[in-house]
Amino acid sequence: MKKNPIIIGIGVVLLGMVIGLGYMLWQKSETIDFLTEQYALEKEELADEYTQLAIQYEGYRLEVNNDSLEQKLEDQRIKIQKLVEELKQTKAEDARKIASLKKELATVRGVLRYYVAQVDSLNTINEQLKEENKEVRKQISKVSNANANLQQQNKQLAQKVDIASHLTATNLRAEARNKRNKKTSSLKSTTQFAITFTIGANVTAETGEKTIYVRILKPSEEILTNAKSGTFDYDGSQVSYSIRKLAEYSGEELPIEMYWNRNETLDPGKYTFEVYTDGKLIGQTSLVMEK
């Protein structure tokens, strides 16, 4: 039976179309596989980038000594974790979702750069403040040392002024006298002790009425007293005196005479005479008496 050329031609055409369609389907399948593989790789790379970014956020958060900025970094780190979880749930072939996540990644990176700039700025400011604090502490230390030196100098000056203002008894003499008011060295004839001295001129001393005390110590170091004796303040304690006298001091030399009248039995030996005023010992002398 003779074949119809038309039918044969149609068959050839149909066969060609089938072959071409099959090739196109094969090529499309290959393209889909290639793209799927690329998307999977891109998803994996995107996950790595998110992980690295989360580590960076955590590192900067630990470096920050600012509660507000630290909280902002922590919020971004939590956001990245959520995006990573979202990426894990995204299929590799979901190109639109992956593109959206890539865009979000770029945004988070931008935020990190902003925060990093703030962290660097804060660190710079902190370093400057540290240096300023060091300088301030140095200045405070210098001022403290200067004040301490000044206080010490003032203290020394005050001590010098205090010493300079002390009165002194010059030409201090003590002698025993008999009933005719003549000098004697015999206790048997002694009726009184006479103490004479001069309070020296002193422009730094306080002027006005001065109470002058004399302590007469026996050879036994007991103090001679009489009805007019008493006590006065010396170095924070009350000590006994033998005689006292009031005198007006003007800052110029002031001659003083004081007398202790005998009212008890005296033993031979060394008698010590101490002169005090303004709570200070201003002079002393001694006298050896015979029987």
PyMOL commands that set and color helices and strands:
alter all, ss='L'
color gray80, all
select helices_A, chain A and resi 5-63+67-89+95-164
alter helices_A, ss='H'
color red, helices_A
select strands_A, chain A and resi 169-177+183-184+192-199+208-217+230-234+237-241+243-249+254-261+269-277+280-289
alter strands_A, ss='S'
color yellow, strands_A
deselect
rebuild
show_as cartoon
